Amino acid sequence: MFAQRILVIEDERILASNIKKNLQKLGYSVSEITKSGKEAITKIAETHPHLVLIYISLAREIDSGRYSTYYPK
């Protein structure tokens, strides 16, 4: 079985690092950590993560409905 890829969108470096470390301890693969909603759109297309974790304030940069447009089905 392969590790589920997760994209983390968090602008605070220390928090993002802690999230990544904890997810990896649980057996997940963190494909990327991005700092902005706009950058996340590009990374979703490039890495095709199974799950995207986004800090709620960053979600306001781009309408959340638009994320699903870019997210592969």
Helices and strands as residue ranges (DSSP letters): E 5-9, H 13-25, E 29-34, H 37-47, E 51-54, H 56-59, H 64-70
